[in-house]
Amino acid sequence: MTPFFSEDSRQGGSRWLAALPFALFVVSAITLSFFNATDISLLTAVGITAIIIGGVLAGDNEEYWHTIFEYAGGKTAMTAVMLWLLVGVYGNILKAGHIADGLVWAAGALNVSGTLFTLAVFLFSGLFAISTGSGFGTISAISLTLFPAGVAVGCNPALLGGAILSGAALGDSIAPVSDTTVIAAATQQFDDSGRTAEIGESIKRRLPVVLTAVLITIVAFLLAGLWFAGKDSGNTTVVQSSPDGLAMLLPTFIIIALSLRRVGIFTSIAAGTAAAVIIGLSLQLFTLADLVSVNDNKVSGAVVDGITGMTGVCVLLMVVVALSGLIIKGKCMAALTAALDRKVIHSYKSAEVTVYLLVLVAGILIAAVNTIANICIAPFVNSIGRRHGLHPYRRTTLLAAGICTFPFILPYGGAALLLMKGIEASGCVVEIQPNDVFLTALYPWILAVCVMAVPSSPTLPVREGE
């Protein structure tokens, strides 16, 4: 095809200049993350600016914009966008049904010491994240509710904060409705036909890794709790809340069960959403007006809020996928993988390790929002993986699990900073700093090791089109 950019060298120079818009976006995202300024709208504006700059430099302007629209409106982007909109509605319906209150009630009803309460917070946070598909939403809800309760029980604050981050990472790494799971599956292709990994099957293949990490994390939190036992007050606190919200866990179980039985994810989420509405209305957890209402010519409610809450990240995804399309069509990605072939990748195993390291590096550099890191690195994982026969489901494991490690533990990451804001807003008398949870967020550390240490089928190379 005609080079995107005017350049004397029609091979090397134009090929790498095709990556300029994508590079501008990534560098800007990394820079903004260090200033805690990674607003979705700002990142979208940066991405659009990068696209415009590329358009100005394009040698073939018509082909350039054709590529932008082809990828922005392609199957990969639209699949994720449609899923996110559905997930936004589903998650907000669960919140309207007071699922957080139900989990708080259950935690308080356990009436246990600090060590076991910390473990319960990890499990409840993970369950909440699996239910809603939102790691950040989990951190916000649990830091406002269970953190103050845990401090009252006698939990070590740093360990308690680490348990919340660990639970959020757990849910994000495995939930059928998580953006991490959606992106990982929607971007990993079998062949040029566009067929991508199925969400339910990708979760099933990832389960051995995640479950192993969860079991080890449970033991680790128990041991860590005993280590900090001297700081447990020994008091118990019953959190005053309602158990009714626990009924909203049933729709999540329905979605998981349907997904694991290879029912289409759109059908699974639709069934879960319908179940959530029926349960919520039957138990009077919310009214129809709470879901959708019109007041003073303004439409509001959980359904509307769910859609509007996802609109920003959907547009950002389309922008980033369009940017990645430039480096694919411009042959830059092919050149990068060829360079890795010559200098780094010499076997199936080295390709697997290289892909995983790229995912980890992306998570470290763009730790403010792991979704952005996921979107940015996914095309490279797909390209290198296909070139070296890494099965799409193995790639989804490397991507979905790997991107849920460092972004949840780094002090400058969005997860740790959000936790601090939640604790501050809760009015808890005990405060912690981002550095305090760097080592106490045990699940991301353990998951990072388990991804490579625990076999997740398929582990053998796959031929193109298989």
N, C-alpha and C positions, 0 to 999 in steps of 0.2 A: 504494500500500500504506500501511498505518498507520505513522506515524513510529515509529522505534525508541525515541526519547526524548521524554519529556514536555517540552513547550516551548510558550510562548505563541505564538511564531512557528512555524507548522507547516511553513514552507518553509525559510527560511535557517537558523534556529537548530538545529532537529532534524537537518537535513541534515548540518551540520558536526559536530554532536555524535556522529553515527554514526561519525565518523572518530576519535573520542577514543581508543578502545582501541588502534587501529592506531598512532596518534600516540604513545601512551604506550610502546608496544613499541619503536618506532623511536628515540625519544629515549633510552630506557634502553639500547638496543643501542649507540648512539653514545657515550653516557657511559661505559659499561663498557669500550668499546674503548680509550678513553684511559687507563684504569686497568689495561689488559691483563688484564681479568677476564671475557672473553667465553666462558665455559664453556657448552657446548651445553645442559647440564642447567639452568644458571642462566637462560639465555635462554628456555628452555621455561617455566620457572617464572614468569618475568616476563610472558611471553605469556599464560599461563593466568590470572595475576592481572589482567592488563588485560581479559581476556574477562569475568572475574567482575565487575570494576568496571562494565563496560558492561552486564552483566546486571542489576545493582542499579539502574542509571539508566534502564533500558529502559522505555519507555512501554507497549510491547506485548511482555511477557516471553515469551510463547509464540512469537511471530514471530521474536524475537531469537534464541532457542535453536534454532529450526528452521533459521535461516540459518547459524548456527555449524555444525550437524551436516551441513547440505546441502553446504557448501563443504569442510569437513574430510574428508568421505568422498566427495567428488565425483571426477570423472574426472581432473581436473588433478592433484589431490593423490595419488590412488591410482596413477596412471601413474608418477609420479616415485618414489613409495614402492616399488613393485614393482621398478622398474629399479634403484634404489639397493641393494635387498637382493640382487639378482642380481649387481650390480657389486661389492658387498662380498665376496661369495663368490669371484667371479672374480679380483679383485685379490689376495686372500689366497692363493689357489692359486698365482698367479704368484710371489708372495713365497716361498711354501714351495718352489717350484721354483728358487729362488736366481737369479732374473732379475737382481737387483742385482749379485750376484757376477759374473755373465756380462758385464755392462756394465763393471764395474771391470776385469775381465781384458782386455777389448777395449781399454779406454782405456790400460792399462799396456802392452799389446802394441804400441801405436802408437809408443812410444819416441821421443817428439817433444819439442821445446822448449816453453817456457811458453806462447808465443803460440798455437801450434797445439793445445796441450793444453787451453787455455781454450776454444777453439772446439769441440774435441771434447766437453768437458764440457757446453757448451750443447746440442749435438746429442744426446748421450747422455741428458741430463736430459729433453729434449723427447721422446725415444723412450720413456723410462721412464714419463713422465707420460701419453703417449698409450696405453701398454700398460695401465697401472693405472687411469687416469682420475682420479688423485688428485694435485693440485698440492702439497698439504701432505705427502702421503706421499713424493713425489719429493724435496722439500726435505729431509725427515728422512733418507732413505736416502742421497742423494748428498752431503749435507754431512758425514755420518759416514764416507764412503768416499773419494769423489773429491776432496774439498777437501784433506785432508791429503796425498794423492798429488800434487795440483796444486802445493801449496806446495813439496813436495820437488823437483818438476820445475823450479820457478822461476817459477811464475805470479805475477802481481800479485794479492795476496789480495782486494782490493776488486773487481777485474775478475772474478776467479774466482767470488766470491760473487754478482756480478751475472749471471754466466753460469748459475749454478744457478737463480736466481730466474727468469731469462729462459726457461730450458727448462721449468720448472714452469708458467709462464704459457702457453707454447706448447702444451703438452699439454692444459692445462685449456681452452684456447680452441677446440680442434678434435677432441678425442678422442670417439669415439662413446659411450664409457662414462663420460664426465665428467659430474658433476652439473651443471656449467654448461651443457653441451650439452643434457642432459635437460630442465632447467628451461626453457631458452630455447625449445625446441621444444614442450614440453607446455603452455606458457602462452599461446602466440600462436595465436589462433583465426582461422579463415577467416570464420565467420559464427556465428549463434546456434545452429546445429545442434550445436556443440561440437567440430567437426572442427578438429584442430590440425595444425601443421606436422610433417612427418615428419622424424625425426632424420637418416636417411641423406641425404635431399634437402637438408636445411638445411646439412649439412656440405659437400655438393657446391657449394652456392651460396656458401659462405663460403671455399672453398679459394683463389680468386684473391687475396682480401685477406690470408689467412694466409701463403700461399706467397710473396707479394710481400714481406711483412714479414720472413719468414724469410731470404730472399735478401739483403735490405738489412742485416739483423742480422748475417749471416755476414761481409759486407764490413766492417761497423762493428766487429765484434770483431777482425778481422784488423788493421784500422787502429789500433784502440785497443791491441792487443797490441804493435804496432810502436812506438807512443808510449811504452809502458811497458817497452820492450825492455831498457833499461838495468838494469832490476831483475830480469831473467831470469838465473838462475844458470848456465844452459847445461848443467846436469847432467840426466841422464835417470834415471828410476826405473821399474822393471818391477814392477807391482803383482802380488803373489802371490795368485792366485785361479783359479777354474776357468771354462773357456769353456762348460761344459755348460749353464749357465743361459741362454745365448743362444738355445737351442732354444725357450725359453718365449716368444720373440717371435713365433713362428709363429701361435699362437692370436689374437694381436692383428691380424696381417695378415688372418686369416680374417674377423674381425669387421668390419674396415674394408672389405674387399672385398665382403662380403655387404651391409653397410649402404649402400655406394655403388651397389649393384645393386637398391636399394629393397626388400631383404628386411627383414621386420619386425625391429625392434631386439631384441625378446624372443627371437626365433628366432636372430638373429645372436649374441647373447651366450650363449645356450644352446649353440650350435655351438662357439663359442670356448672355453667352459668345458669341454665334453666333450673337445675337442682338447687342452686344457691337462692334463686328468687323464690322458688316454691317453699323451701325451708324457712327462709327469712320472713316471708309473709305469713306462713302457717304458725310460726312461733311468735309472731308480732315483734320481731327484732327490728323491723323497719316497715314503713308503709310505701305504697306506690308513689306518694309524693316525695319520699326520700330518694327514690330512684330517678324519677323525672317529674319536674314541676315547672309551671310557667307563672311567673309573678312580675307584674309591671313590664310585660313584653320581653322578659328575660327568661331563658330556659336554664334550669339548674338541676342539680341532683347527682347521684353517684354515677349514673350512666354517662351523663354529659361531662362530669369532671374526669372520668376515666379516659374518655376520648381526648379531651383537651390536654390532659396531663401527659399523654403520649405523643401529641402532635409534634412537639419540638424535636424529640429524639428521632422520630420517623423522618422528618425533613433532613436532619443531620445525617442519618443513615444514607438517604438517597444521594446527598452531596458527596459523602465519602466513597460510596460505591462508584459514583461517576468518576471521581478522582482516580480510583484504583483501575477503572476501565482504561484510562489514558496510558498507564504503565503497562497494561496488558496489550492493548492494540499497538502501542508504540514500541513493542518488543523489548522494553526495559526489563520486565520481569524475566523474560527468557534469557536475557544477557546476565542478569544477576544469578539465576539458578545455574547457568553455564559456568559462571565464575566460581560459584560454590562447588560445582562438580570437579573443577580442575584443582582446587586448593583445599577443599574441606571434605566433601562427600565422596567416599570411595566404596561404600557398601550400604545395604539396607539399614543396618543399625546406625551408621553414621548419619544417614539421612534423617532417621527418626530423632536422633539426639540433636541434630542441627535445627530441625523444626521446633522441637521443644524449647531449646535455648532461645530461639527467635521469639517465641511466645512469652517466655519469662522476661526477656529484655524489653519487649513491648509493654508488659505490665509494669516494669520498673520505671520506664521512661514516661509512660502516660498513666500514672497511678491515680490521678485525680478521679477518673471515671473509667472503670475497667471495661465498660461497654465500648468506649471509644478505642481503647487499645485492642479490643477484640475485633472491631470492625476494620481497623487499620492493618492488622497482621494477617487476618483471615485469607486474603488473596494470595499472599506469599506461601502460607501453609498449603493451600490448595494446589498452587503451581508446583512447588517442590515435591509435595506428596504424590501427585499424579506422575510426575517425571520419574520418581524412584519406586513406584509401586506400593506406597503406603496406602492401605485400605482406607476408604473414606471414614469408616467408623473408628478406626484407630486415630485418624486425624482429628475427629471430633472430640475424642478423649483428650488428646494432647492440647487442643485448643480450649475446650470448655473447662477442663480441670486446671490447666496451667495459668489461665487468665484469672483464676479465683485464688491465687496465692499472694503474691507481693502487693497487689493493689489494696488488699485488706489488712496489711500489717505495717506498711511504710508510714512513717510519721507525717510525711507531706501528702499522703494519699487522701482521697476524698472520704473513704470509709472512716479512718481514724479521726479526721477533722469533724465529720458529721457526728460521730460518737461524742466528741467533746461538747459540741453544740447541744446535743440532746441532754446530756448530763447537766449542763448549765441551765437549760430551760426547765429541767425537772425540779429545780430548787433544792437538790440534794446538797447537804452540808459538806460532803466529801467530793473533792475534785481531783481529776487525774490529768496528766499531760499525754500528748500523742506518743512520746517516747516510752511511756510506761507500758503500753500494750504491744510494743514491738515484738517482745518475746513471749508474752502471755496469750497472744492469739494463736493457740496451739494448732488448730485444724489446718490453716493454710500452710504452715511449715511441714506438717506431717503429710498433707496431700501432695506437696511439691515432691516429696521423696517417693510416695506410693505410685505416682503416675508412671515412673520408670521402673520401680521395683516390683510392682504387682502386675502380672500378665492380664491384658484385656483383649479378648478376641475381637477381630482376627489379628494375629501377630505376623502372619506370613505375607509376602508381597502379593499384590493383585495385578493382573494384566489389565490393560486399558479396555474398558467396556465390560469387564467382568462383574 
